[in-house]
Amino acid sequence: MNSWLNYAVDMQTILLLSLFLSFSSWGQEFNYRNYTDQLCSPGFQGRGYVNAGDSIAGEFIAQNFKAIGLLPITENYFQPFEFSVNTFPGDMLVYTDQDTLRPGIDFLVAPTSSGVHGKFLLIQFSCSKLLSIKQQDIRLTENEALLIDLSGLSSDTLSLVKKKLNELALFFPILELSDKKLTWSVSQDVNKYPYLIISKEAFKKLPTEIHLDIDQKHLESHVAKNVIGFCPAKRKAKKTLLISAHYDHLGRMGRDTYFPGANDNASGTAMLLYLAEQLLAKPLKYNVLFVAFAGEEIGLLGSKYMSLHPPLPLEDLRFMLNLDIMGSGEDGITVVNSTLFPKEFDLLKSINAKKKLLKEIKPRGPAANSDHWYFTQAGVPAFFIYTMGPNKHYHDIDDRYEALSFAAFDELNNLLFRFLKSIK
């Protein structure tokens, strides 16, 4: 069967299954564990840009919005927008005469890397030499690549070397050896040459040459969709609360490796749906807009787009609650923007102290680290909340459903529900 036809059939199967699961599960309490597990499963492709993983997840969330009873205020619950993105959909093979490296475990491809199929001789540079030499003084043939060992560097030196490598990546193939945890990301840009980050532990000994078979495709116009649902107030109201969580993740790095994104942020969309079910059953004095954002991992693009094209006037938004990394909580939560909105922060803390729900509510100032940012910049009061705990899996292939504890999920849900109910 043609690969595109395979994909279409698989996607249709997933959507039909999601419809069945959605409609059969509402009517009893929302099972946030099963929902999170589904979003992390291989059929959702890591909710990224290979095999339309983000579109599959968006359809799934929209069907759940419909099943729970949220109202559409945009066509079919969607707000589409476009951007470019660099992807790695096919071959992902890296090997030497002694070692075959495992994607996501032994190596990562830099998000801006080009694809490549060939063998390279490795020319090793020390970090001190790298920092002292000019780009025009580096002479490499077309089958040679720079090999740089970044292990053991101080944070200041590491920052300088990484900056220099990013500059050199425009001119040469680069292999970076690292003793740090491998974490991936995505990019809209693509460079001319391949760039790999390799765990130093991956090699029995440093190789002199390496074989690279890496497929890469730059998508010039990828269409993503914010998913938007509306819950009216118990009586007609002008003001609206906005509750959000991004649903996209990193997707696939090659055909066999995907990033599940359990804590980041399948868990947050699960909390979004859990709160939606409760607020539909017990409406507030405010309307509530529920938004699952796309394009967060590539630079907050979905929330930026919605802040510029809001389905409701921004001046009508009383408060925004943005949820990310909800699958932990043993050590409490952090509240970004708490210093900007002390009145609401004091309310949150007072509810927690009275009900003894979470271990700690940690304040943090403004930060451009999630989808609240552009709304805050546009004048919408907002908190960005994430849980704290021993689970440190982030942007790696081990951010799986099985690693989530949900240690404080119900307690946090209780706190957020009471907070939303108490906002004046």
Secondary structure, DSSP 8 states (H G I E B T S, - for coil): --HHHHHHHHHHHHHHHHHHHHHHHTTS---HHHHHHHHHSGGGGGGSSSTTHHHHHHHHHHHHHHHHT-B-SSGGGEEEEEEEEEEB-S-EEEE-SS-EE-BTTTEEE-TT---EEEEEEEEEE-HHHHHHS-GGG----TTEEEEEE-TT--HHHHHHHHHHHHHHTTTS-EEEEE-S-------S---SS-EEEEEGGG-SS--SEEEEEE--EEEEEEEEEEEEEEE--SS--S-EEEEEEE----EEBSTT-EE--IIIIIHHHHHHHHHHHHHHHS--SSEEEEEEESS-TTTSHHHHHHHHS-SS-GGGEEEEEEE---S--TT-EEEETTTT-HHHHHHHHHHHHHHT--S-EEEE---SSSTTHHHHHTT--EEEEEE-SS----SSTT--GGG---TTHHHHHHHHHHHHHH--
